[in-house]
Amino acid sequence: MPNQPAGAVKVIFDGITQGGEVFAHSFWFDAGTAPTQTDLELFRTAAKLTFDSILGTTAIKALFPTTTSYKNVNAYSYAGGPNVDRVAGKQALATWVGTSSSGLPNQCAMVLSLITGVPGRSFRGRSYLPGPGTGQLSSTGQISASTITALGTAWQGWVNGMQAGGGGTPAWTAIVASATRNAKTPLIDLGFDTRMDVQRRRAAKQVVTSVSLFPV
């Protein structure tokens, strides 16, 4: 059975879209060998506070429809086996509700590509963000460049804020974790392109009009 590498920590954000459908997306960090329960909870709380300050802004909320709401963040760690070792339970985010125009179908998503610079499926990842408001699409039906820049820069700031630590919070490196390879590979970029995606992989092929990289 594949084992997650020891010290891998997963931070998960969740929320709801229209009709009450739940979404969740995540990021991985390297806590060394294994974090203490205290450190894991401090990191989870830092994830909440950093999200609230960087992604809880009026400008970011304006990119999402009124039917989309971020709710909670939680974190858990592995000690080198297939099962979770420690859990920092859900912590509520500051009130976060989109303020933009009508929403897209629930399966539509924006995708942050997690890029390590090492080739192979085990060394890259994805974080599926909820879809934007329809007003954030260009005439081609793809996400506008200004939306990509604003949201990509915000998540770049969140990742770098988490990596910096401080104030009693551990400074852990953002990674792609691979259970298959039992590996933790540091991120070098968040990739964010303009094409809408779907979590159920039902999208027909479409040429992406641009790709932006946000070094972390």
C-alpha positions in Angstrom: 0.0 0.0 0.0 1.4 3.4 -0.9 2.5 5.5 2.1 2.4 9.3 2.3 5.8 10.6 3.3 6.5 11.3 6.9 5.9 15.0 7.9 3.6 15.7 4.9 0.9 18.1 6.0 -2.2 18.8 4.0 -4.1 22.1 4.4 -7.7 21.9 3.1 -10.1 24.8 2.4 -13.8 24.1 1.9 -16.9 26.0 1.1 -20.2 25.9 -0.8 -21.4 26.8 -4.3 -25.0 27.2 -5.6 -27.5 24.7 -4.3 -25.3 24.0 -1.3 -22.8 21.8 -3.1 -19.6 21.5 -1.2 -16.2 22.2 -2.7 -12.7 21.6 -1.2 -9.2 22.2 -2.4 -5.8 21.7 -0.8 -2.1 22.4 -0.6 0.7 20.3 0.9 3.6 21.4 3.1 6.8 19.7 4.5 6.9 19.6 8.3 10.2 17.7 8.4 9.9 14.4 10.2 6.5 14.8 11.9 4.8 17.9 13.4 3.6 18.1 17.0 -0.1 18.5 17.5 0.6 22.1 18.7 2.6 23.0 15.6 -0.1 21.5 13.3 -2.8 23.6 15.0 -0.6 26.7 14.9 -0.1 26.1 11.2 -3.9 25.6 10.6 -4.6 28.8 12.4 -2.0 30.6 10.4 -3.6 29.3 7.2 -6.9 30.8 8.3 -5.4 34.2 9.3 -3.3 34.4 6.1 -6.3 33.5 4.0 -8.5 36.1 5.7 -6.0 38.9 5.2 -4.9 38.0 1.6 -7.9 36.2 0.0 -10.7 37.6 2.2 -10.5 41.0 0.5 -13.3 42.9 -1.3 -11.3 42.6 -4.5 -11.0 38.8 -4.4 -14.6 38.3 -3.3 -15.7 40.3 -6.3 -14.3 37.6 -8.6 -16.8 35.0 -7.4 -20.6 34.8 -7.6 -22.9 35.4 -4.6 -23.6 31.7 -4.5 -20.0 30.9 -3.6 -18.8 31.0 0.0 -15.5 29.8 1.6 -16.3 28.3 5.0 -13.4 26.5 6.8 -9.8 25.3 6.8 -8.4 22.2 8.5 -5.1 20.4 8.4 -3.7 16.9 8.9 -0.3 15.2 8.8 1.2 11.9 8.1 3.9 10.0 10.0 5.0 7.8 7.0 2.0 5.5 6.6 -1.2 5.3 4.6 -3.3 6.8 7.3 -3.5 10.3 8.9 -1.4 10.7 12.0 -2.6 14.0 13.5 -5.6 16.2 12.7 -6.2 19.9 13.3 -9.9 20.2 13.0 -12.0 22.7 11.0 -11.5 26.3 11.8 -14.0 28.8 10.5 -12.8 31.5 8.1 -13.9 35.1 8.4 -17.3 35.6 6.7 -16.6 35.1 3.0 -19.3 35.4 0.3 -18.7 36.3 -3.4 -20.2 39.5 -4.7 -19.9 39.0 -8.5 -22.4 38.2 -11.2 -24.1 34.8 -11.8 -22.2 31.6 -11.2 -21.2 29.0 -13.7 -22.3 25.3 -13.4 -21.0 23.8 -10.2 -18.6 21.4 -11.9 -16.7 24.3 -13.5 -13.4 25.1 -11.8 -10.3 27.2 -12.0 -7.1 25.2 -11.6 -3.9 26.1 -9.9 -1.2 23.8 -11.2 1.4 23.0 -8.5 4.8 22.9 -10.3 8.0 21.5 -8.9 10.3 21.5 -11.9 10.8 17.7 -11.6 9.2 15.8 -14.5 6.6 13.1 -13.9 3.0 12.8 -12.6 4.3 12.1 -9.1 5.9 15.6 -9.0 3.1 17.9 -10.0 -0.3 18.6 -8.6 -3.5 20.6 -8.9 -5.7 22.6 -6.6 -9.2 23.1 -8.0 -10.7 26.4 -7.1 -14.4 27.1 -7.4 -15.5 28.7 -10.7 -15.7 32.5 -11.0 -18.7 34.7 -11.7 -19.7 35.0 -15.4 -18.5 38.5 -15.4 -14.9 37.3 -15.1 -14.9 35.5 -18.4 -13.6 37.1 -21.6 -15.4 37.1 -25.0 -13.6 33.8 -25.7 -15.3 32.1 -22.7 -12.0 31.8 -20.9 -11.0 33.5 -17.6 -9.9 37.1 -18.1 -6.3 38.0 -17.7 -7.0 40.5 -14.9 -8.8 37.8 -12.9 -5.9 35.4 -13.4 -3.4 38.0 -12.2 -5.5 39.0 -9.1 -6.2 35.5 -7.9 -2.9 34.0 -8.8 -1.0 36.8 -7.0 -3.3 36.3 -4.0 -2.6 32.6 -3.7 1.1 33.2 -4.4 1.0 35.6 -1.3 -0.8 33.0 0.8 1.7 30.2 0.0 4.7 32.5 0.6 3.2 33.8 3.8 2.8 30.2 5.0 6.3 29.4 4.0 7.7 32.4 5.9 6.2 31.4 9.3 6.8 33.7 12.2 4.9 34.7 15.3 5.3 31.2 16.7 4.1 29.6 13.5 6.4 27.0 11.8 7.9 27.9 8.5 7.2 24.9 6.3 7.9 24.5 2.6 5.1 24.1 0.1 5.4 20.8 -1.7 3.8 18.2 -3.9 3.5 15.0 -1.8 3.6 11.7 -3.6 2.4 8.5 -1.8 3.5 6.5 -4.9 7.1 7.7 -4.6 7.0 8.5 -0.8 8.4 11.9 -1.8 8.1 15.5 -0.8 9.1 17.8 -3.7 9.2 21.6 -3.1 7.0 23.9 -5.2 8.7 26.4 -7.5 5.6 27.8 -9.2 1.9 28.1 -9.2 0.6 27.8 -12.7 -2.7 29.4 -13.5 -4.1 29.4 -17.1 -7.2 31.0 -18.6 -9.1 27.9 -19.5 -12.0 26.7 -17.3 -11.7 23.1 -16.2 -14.0 20.6 -14.6 -13.3 18.3 -11.6 -15.1 15.4 -13.3 -12.8 15.6 -16.3 -15.6 16.2 -18.9 -14.1 19.2 -20.7 -13.4 19.0 -24.4 -10.0 20.0 -25.5 -9.6 23.8 -25.9 -6.5 25.8 -26.7 -5.3 27.9 -23.7 -4.8 31.5 -24.6 -2.2 32.3 -22.0 -0.4 30.8 -18.9 1.1 32.8 -16.0 3.6 31.6 -13.4 3.8 32.8 -9.9 7.1 31.8 -8.2 6.9 30.5 -4.6 
